[in-house]
Structure formats: structure tokens, C-alpha cells
Amino acid sequence: MRTRQKELNQRRQRKQKIAKLRAKHETATTQAERQHLVEKLRQVSFYASMDKTATLAAQPKVPVTARATTTATAATKPPRRIIRTDNN
């Protein structure tokens, strides 16, 4: 349980740090300062971006029909043979 709680605390702290870096990035005046903040963000979380919506948009959206085909192939498999061992 302690390990899980430690992971949750790290995740919360990372989220707060990313929000703080994004806020600083919005108020930054020079390009060098902005680049420095982007580098810091990459150290904290490689996949995070300065745009709040970019992290959601970067994830590929899988259509529902594509997910349904993967389960449909399992349903089209031939049934397993039942071998009876009783001699009645």
C-alpha cells in the first residue's frame, strides 16, 4: 500500500509541476526563457506539452468499429472439440 501511495503522490506532484511550468511559459517574455521552460517540462514529463489540449489530441482515437472487429474474430473461431472419456 505504501508503494501505491508513493506513486500517487509522485503523480500529483508531477501534475502540479507541469501546471506551474505551463503558467510560467504563458507569461514568459523571451524566446530563450520559453525554450528553457520547455526543456524543464521535458525533464519532468517527456510526453507533456505546453499546450493543455495537445496531450489529449496527440492520443490516437480508435473508432468503435475497429475495437469490435478484434472481439468479433474471437467469436468466429471454430468451437473446441469435446472429447468424452466415459464408456457408458
N, C-alpha and C positions, 0 to 999 in steps of 0.2 A: 504494500500500500504506500509505503514511503517513496518508493521509486516513482510510482504513478503521480503522486502529489508533487514530487520534484519536477517531473516532466511538465505537468500542468502549470506550475509556477514559472518555469522557463518559457513556456509558450506565451503566457500572459505578459511577461516582461518583454519578450521579443515583439509582441504586438504593440505594446506601449512605446517601445523604442522606435519602431517603424513609423508610428503615427507622429512622434516627435520629429523624426527626420523629415517626413513629408511636409510638416508645418514649417520647418526651417527652410526647406527647399523652396516653398512658395514665397517666403519673404526674402530670399537671397537676392542680392543685387548684382553681383558679378558672375560671369560665366565660370571663373575658376572656383568660386565658392560653391556654385551649383554642382560642378564636377566632383569636388571634394565630398559633398554630401551624398552624391550617387555612389561613390566608392565606399563610403561608410555603410550605406544601405546594403551594398553587395556583400560586405563582411558579415552583417547581421543576418541577412536572408538573401540567398542567391536569386531566388525566383521572384522576389518582391520588386515592384517597380514604383516610380514616383507617382504615377497616375493610379488613383484608387480603383478605377474601373478596369485598368489594363490587366490586373491579375485575374479578374473574373472573365474578361473577354479572351484572354490567352488560352484558357482551357477549351479544348475541342468539345463541341456539343455533338453527342451521338444521337441520331434520331431513334425514336422508339421502335421503329420497324427493324432497324439493324440489330437492336438488342433482342427482339422477338425471334429473329432468324436463328440466332445461336441456340436458343432453347428449343426451337422447332426441329432442329437437326437431331437433337437428343430424342425427341418423340418419334422420329421416323426410323429409328434403329429397329431391326427385327427383334422380336421378343426372345428372351433366353429360353433354351430348351430345358424342360423339367425332366429329370431322369428319376424314374421311380425304382426304388430298390426293394419294395415289398413283393413277396411272391404269393399273394393271395389270389 
